[in-house]
Amino acid sequence: AGTVALGVWKISGTIPATQWLKFILHKDTNPLLFIGLMILLPCIGAPISLFLVLSGIKFGFGWGFLLTTACTGIHLLLTYPLAQGLVFSHLAPLLERYGKQVPQIPPHRAVRMAVIFTAVPGLPYSLKNYLLAASGVPFTTYLGVAWPIHLLAAVPFIGIGNFALDLNIPMLILFLLLLAASSLAVHTYRRQWGRVLDAPPPEEPEKRF
């Protein structure tokens, strides 16, 4: 799958963006092609935001969100074992030769760190998924935290694509404002989240016999 995705990504780089968009969005183009690209390409670094907007244009908000839900889940299911295999089979032994270790998130901070790392903008979508998976976060935490946060972040982009095509200006403005408000909220609370990370682990109560 990775080889196929890399091949498609390389070929797509030789075709003008306008031709790709016309082909993908054309009513006669098989939707399975778009779905396949949306599953594969974001796993190797393609911007997920582009596919979110296009899914809103091609499928509408409701179906676009359902597609995004499925594709995001598949991305997380694929990247977790890939990252774990790469880190612990190749990177960890290499670092051990030099007396180093792969940085791991402490168990008591796994959920909070996963929330902060996934929600705060900055790193590309695929890189976030790989780094979080490689940090030692349990799979249930990884999936349970990253999946809903990615979906919440996707809502404005899908809505923008849907209502931009319909030229529904009020709804388009609403989703643009939603995107701006969510970005502002994340930046505003970034420092508070940083203080949460610095908090000491909870003390375990003494056991009485």
Secondary structure as UniProt FT lines:
FT   HELIX           2..12
FT   TURN            13..14
FT   HELIX           17..25
FT   TURN            27..28
FT   HELIX           31..40
FT   HELIX           41..44
FT   HELIX           48..86
FT   HELIX           87..91
FT   HELIX           92..97
FT   TURN            98..99
FT   HELIX           107..109
FT   HELIX           110..119
FT   HELIX           125..134
FT   TURN            135..136
FT   HELIX           139..165
FT   TURN            166..167
FT   HELIX           169..188
FT   HELIX           190..197
//
